[in-house]
């Protein structure tokens, strides 16, 4: 019925088709960005001092505010100082309210309390995940005289997947600011 040539040809076609590698789509991958190890310097204001990453450029400094600009990451940490004058509850409320204003776009906000009894620095670090405008907020106070708030913003439309490596790096810088902050007496 079938001659040898036809059978051989059919077997050859099946073997040739069966030996192909299965084509699979490439898996999704994260962009690997590596940033340099921070080189720490000290910054002093009229009311407090702290250590900061020297990669940041100090901009828009006044007696009560400053901006630590990270051009490589297209982001900035904004720091503001206020004096406590029987208004601690309002300052705390405003700082917490500002942090949770990002909950509309955020996937989550985690609170991390900060306590440094030796230097009388008490505060809260808010890590924001998702496509929120700010990826981190913080405040520190001595509860009697000084109150400092800070916010991390990127100068690009928030896309958490894209800014995640830079956000993590700058969140670590914020923690270092909080850990090294001390009040001037």
Order of alpha helices (4+ residues) and beta strands (2+ residues): alpha-beta-beta-beta-beta-beta-alpha-beta-beta-beta-beta-alpha-beta
